[in-house]
């Protein structure tokens, strides 16, 4: 089945649904969907931070630079993927969203997966992994293991921001992105990698 050809601006309008969401009043989430609508890989991040909201782009700053390095390990660039940020509202007091709040976000993310129709969904961090897989099992146990959500292959990975302060997570992230590249065929298997 061929993917629908929708102009990216129209796609963004479809999935940047914060202004239609009753939770969005007074909240800051604005970034939703950027990249190649024909991408084989949909990357689902956490909620965008203040800089992302201000600049209208996901993954800016240190975590963004590191994501670019990680994508390169997998043999990818941002032009090869579509990045969606989960609408994780930041209520007063910055408490975690309640299950019923998360449920309101689900149709908008589902719309993205249907429109992009990716081969792989990469979930970055605990929130997006639980959101996509509908599980309470954390990222520490699931990272780097291929999972299934309906017809989609899901590959959970630590969030790049977590590795900025934790060298163990950095090693895990880089290994997992290498594995992702092998699964996609954008990077040769480890045995075929040149040795230093």
N, C-alpha and C positions, 0 to 999 in steps of 0.2 A: 504494500500500500504506500503510495507516494505521500510525502509530507506536504501539508498545506503551505502555499507560498503567500506569506503575509508580510507586508512591509514592516521593518523592525519598529518604526514609530507606532504603528497600529498595534503590534504585538505588545509593546511596552504599555500602551494605553489599556489593553485588555487585562494585563496582569499586574499593573501598578494600581492595585485596587484600593489603596489605603483611603482615598477620599470617599469611597463607597462603603467603607467598613465602619460600623458603629463604634468599634474600639478605637478608631484612629483619631477621634476628636481629642485634641490636646496632646497627642502622641507625636513621635518624631519620625516614624518609619516612612521613607519615601523611595528608597532604592529597591527596585524589583525587576530583575530581568535585563541583562545586557550581554551582548555577544552574538554569535552566529546561530540563527534560528535553525540551520541545517546541521548543527553540531551533533556528533556522536555522543558527546559527554555533556551532561547537565551537572554543574557543581552547585550544590545547595549549601549555603553558608548559614551563619547565625544572623542575628539581627544586625543591620548596619549600625555603626557607631556615629558619633556626632560629625566627624570629618566626612564620612560617606554621605550622610544626609546633606551636609553643606555643599559638597562637590557633585552630588548626584551620580556617584560612581561607587561600586563596591570595591573593597580591598585597595584602599589607598594607604599611604604611610608605610611603616616598617613591615606590617603583616602583608601588605600588598606586594612589596618588593620581594619578600620571601616567597609568596605564592608564585610569583613569576619564576623564581629559581626552581621551585618544586615542579612546576609545569615543564620546565626545560629538562629536568631529570626524567620525566615521563615522555620526553620527545614531543611536547605540546607547547603552544603559546596561548595567550588569551584569545587570539583569533580562531582557535580550534575548539573552543568550549563556549557554553552558555552559562552564565553565572546568575543564580537566583538566590536572593536572600529571604529566609523565612521571616514572615511577619511576626516577630517576637516583640510584642508590645512592651514598652517600659512604663508601667503604671507609676503613680506617685509612690515614692519610697523604693522604687526599683525592684519591687517584689517580682518573683517569677509569675508568668501568666498562669491563670487557672486552666484546667482541662477544657472547660467550656469556651474559654477565650481562644485557645489554640484551635478548637474545632471550627470556629468561625473563619480561621485563616485557610483551612484545608482546601476549600473549593478553588481558591486563587492559585495555589501551588499545583493542584491537580490540573488546572487549565494550562499551566505552563508545560507540564510533562506531556500533555496531549498535543499541544501545539509544537513543541520541540521534538517530541517523539524520540528521545535519546536511546542509544544502545546501553549506556551506563549512566547511572546516577551516582555521583560521588558526594557523600555527605561529610561535611567538615565539622567535627565537634559533636558533643553529646546531644544538644538540643535537636539539631537537624537529623541526626541518626535516629533518635527515638521518634521524631516526628514522621519520618518517611517509613520506618520499619514498624511503627506502632508497637514498640517494645519498651520494657523498662530496663533491659540489659544495657549497660553503659559502654561508652566508646573504648574504654581500656580493654574490655574483653573482645569487642567486635572489630577493632581496627585491623585493617589489612586482610580481612577475610571476606570473600565474595558471598553476598547475601541475595535474597530475592524479595521483591515487593511486587506481587502480581506478575506481569510479564517483564518487569524491569530487573536488570542486574544492578545491584547496589553494592558500592564499595565504600565502607566507612573508613575515615581517616581522621586523625587529630586535627584540630583547627590550627592553622599556621601561627596564630597569635600565641597559642599555648607553648609553642617551641621557642619563642623568643626568650623565655625565662627558664626553660627546662631542657637541658641537653639530651636527656633520655628520650623525650618526646621528639626532639629534633631528629635524632637517629631513626626513630620509628617512622616519622613522617617521610624522610628521604627514602627509606626502604620501601614504604608503602607506595609512594609515587613511582618508584622504579618498577614495582610489581604491576601497578596500573598500566604503565607504558608497555610492559610485556604482554599484558592481557589484551591491550588495544592493538598490539603489533606496531606501535610507534617507536619502540625501543627494543633492541635485540635482547634475548635472554641473558641472564647474568653470566653464564658460562661463555657466551660469545663476546662479552665486554672486553675491551683492551685492558691489559693490566698496566699499572703505572711503573 
